[in-house]
Amino acid sequence: MLKSIMQRSDIRKIYKKYISVKQLDRTKWNEKFFFNIFLNKNIFFLSSYRSSHGYLIFRKILDEYEILALATNIKNFRKGIASKLLKRLIEKAKKEDINKVFLEVSENNIAAIKLYLKMGFCKLGCRKNYYKTPEGFQNAFIMVLKI
Ligand SMILES: CC(C)(COP(=O)(O)OP(=O)(O)OC[C@H]1O[C@@H](n2cnc3c(N)ncnc32)[C@H](O)[C@@H]1OP(=O)(O)O)[C@@H](O)C(=O)NCCC(=O)NCCS
């Protein structure tokens, strides 16, 4: 499902899909944050074929996409779900004449970095101390895919 959200009732439906994807609590947005994000224009939610298996949230800014969140249900890791979501995003980007897809990822998130490299993303730069975690601050890599 791919949809720009405007109505609160729509956001509630999307939120149900979002919370059905089991992931580590600290990587999950809380309800208030989720609703605030989706009240903005140009925010999209891409769901896996089975909505409880994974999701991708992105925004469109002019001729670029920015991936805001991507997760696979912890029970379904390593089955190609995140790859399929990214492929769908890239197909849509091509149709919409998008030039680049950006994202930020913790430099400690080896699984995600390997995933993005496999999908053709390159490291563009680094934001120092970008993420605050219980273990301390972590740097973020900025990654980009040219479409
Ligand atoms: C990162 C994440 C989205 C990957 O989802 P996934 O559905 O398991 O990924 P896929 O099955 O499509 O994996 C594709 C490739 O990514 C890489 N990859 C995925 N998980 C990996 C792991 N644990 N270790 C090393 N490489 C990994 C591999 O190259 C893999 O290809 P392969 O299985 O043929 O070796 C998932 O681990 C997750 O939800 N993590 C928590 C949330 C998160 O970190 N999101 C990214 C924020 S930027």
The ligand as an SDF file (V2000), in Angstrom:
LIG
                    3D

 48 50  0  0  0  0  0  0  0  0999 V2000
   17.9100   -3.8940    8.4730 C   0  0  0  0  0  0  0  0  0  0  0  0
   16.6060   -4.6930    8.2540 C   0  0  0  0  0  0  0  0  0  0  0  0
   15.5170   -3.7230    7.7790 C   0  0  0  0  0  0  0  0  0  0  0  0
   16.8650   -5.7590    7.1820 C   0  0  0  0  0  0  0  0  0  0  0  0
   15.6220   -6.3990    6.9050 O   0  0  0  0  0  0  0  0  0  0  0  0
   15.5210   -7.8510    6.2310 P   0  0  0  0  0  0  0  0  0  0  0  0
   14.1210   -7.9750    5.7170 O   0  0  0  0  0  0  0  0  0  0  0  0
   15.9850   -8.8740    7.1800 O   0  0  0  0  0  0  0  0  0  0  0  0
   16.5600   -7.7060    5.0340 O   0  0  0  0  0  0  0  0  0  0  0  0
   16.6760   -8.6310    3.7300 P   0  0  0  0  0  0  0  0  0  0  0  0
   16.2460  -10.0330    4.0570 O   0  0  0  0  0  0  0  0  0  0  0  0
   16.0170   -7.9520    2.5880 O   0  0  0  0  0  0  0  0  0  0  0  0
   18.2710   -8.6400    3.5450 O   0  0  0  0  0  0  0  0  0  0  0  0
   18.9090   -8.1830    2.3590 C   0  0  0  0  0  0  0  0  0  0  0  0
   20.4100   -8.1050    2.5940 C   0  0  0  0  0  0  0  0  0  0  0  0
   20.7240   -7.1960    3.6580 O   0  0  0  0  0  0  0  0  0  0  0  0
   21.8790   -7.6750    4.3790 C   0  0  0  0  0  0  0  0  0  0  0  0
   21.4960   -8.0530    5.7420 N   0  0  0  0  0  0  0  0  0  0  0  0
   20.2590   -8.0940    6.2700 C   0  0  0  0  0  0  0  0  0  0  0  0
   20.3110   -8.4610    7.5690 N   0  0  0  0  0  0  0  0  0  0  0  0
   21.6180   -8.6640    7.8550 C   0  0  0  0  0  0  0  0  0  0  0  0
   22.3250   -9.0560    9.0240 C   0  0  0  0  0  0  0  0  0  0  0  0
   21.6960   -9.3200   10.1870 N   0  0  0  0  0  0  0  0  0  0  0  0
   23.6590   -9.1370    8.9630 N   0  0  0  0  0  0  0  0  0  0  0  0
   24.3330   -8.8820    7.8280 C   0  0  0  0  0  0  0  0  0  0  0  0
   23.7250   -8.5160    6.6720 N   0  0  0  0  0  0  0  0  0  0  0  0
   22.3870   -8.4090    6.6920 C   0  0  0  0  0  0  0  0  0  0  0  0
   22.3600   -8.8900    3.6130 C   0  0  0  0  0  0  0  0  0  0  0  0
   23.2460   -8.4330    2.5990 O   0  0  0  0  0  0  0  0  0  0  0  0
   21.0580   -9.4000    2.9940 C   0  0  0  0  0  0  0  0  0  0  0  0
   21.2550  -10.2000    1.8670 O   0  0  0  0  0  0  0  0  0  0  0  0
   21.4860  -11.8050    2.0730 P   0  0  0  0  0  0  0  0  0  0  0  0
   20.4330  -12.2840    3.0330 O   0  0  0  0  0  0  0  0  0  0  0  0
   21.3150  -12.3390    0.6740 O   0  0  0  0  0  0  0  0  0  0  0  0
   22.8690  -11.9490    2.6160 O   0  0  0  0  0  0  0  0  0  0  0  0
   16.1680   -5.4270    9.5540 C   0  0  0  0  0  0  0  0  0  0  0  0
   17.2940   -6.0660   10.1180 O   0  0  0  0  0  0  0  0  0  0  0  0
   15.5400   -4.5190   10.5960 C   0  0  0  0  0  0  0  0  0  0  0  0
   14.3320   -4.2940   10.5970 O   0  0  0  0  0  0  0  0  0  0  0  0
   16.3680   -3.9620   11.5120 N   0  0  0  0  0  0  0  0  0  0  0  0
   15.8590   -3.0820   12.5710 C   0  0  0  0  0  0  0  0  0  0  0  0
   15.4100   -1.7410   12.0160 C   0  0  0  0  0  0  0  0  0  0  0  0
   16.5190   -1.0600   11.2470 C   0  0  0  0  0  0  0  0  0  0  0  0
   17.6840   -1.1100   11.6190 O   0  0  0  0  0  0  0  0  0  0  0  0
   16.1300   -0.3750   10.1400 N   0  0  0  0  0  0  0  0  0  0  0  0
   17.0390    0.3690    9.2960 C   0  0  0  0  0  0  0  0  0  0  0  0
   17.1000    1.7740    9.7950 C   0  0  0  0  0  0  0  0  0  0  0  0
   18.0540    2.8150    8.7240 S   0  0  0  0  0  0  0  0  0  0  0  0
  1  2  1  0
  2  3  1  0
  2  4  1  0
  2 36  1  0
  4  5  1  0
  5  6  1  0
  6  7  2  0
  6  8  1  0
  6  9  1  0
  9 10  1  0
 10 11  2  0
 10 12  1  0
 10 13  1  0
 13 14  1  0
 14 15  1  0
 15 16  1  0
 15 30  1  0
 16 17  1  0
 17 18  1  0
 17 28  1  0
 18 19  1  0
 18 27  1  0
 19 20  2  0
 20 21  1  0
 21 22  1  0
 21 27  2  0
 22 23  1  0
 22 24  2  0
 24 25  1  0
 25 26  2  0
 26 27  1  0
 28 29  1  0
 28 30  1  0
 30 31  1  0
 31 32  1  0
 32 33  2  0
 32 34  1  0
 32 35  1  0
 36 37  1  0
 36 38  1  0
 38 39  2  0
 38 40  1  0
 40 41  1  0
 41 42  1  0
 42 43  1  0
 43 44  2  0
 43 45  1  0
 45 46  1  0
 46 47  1  0
 47 48  1  0
M  END
$$$$
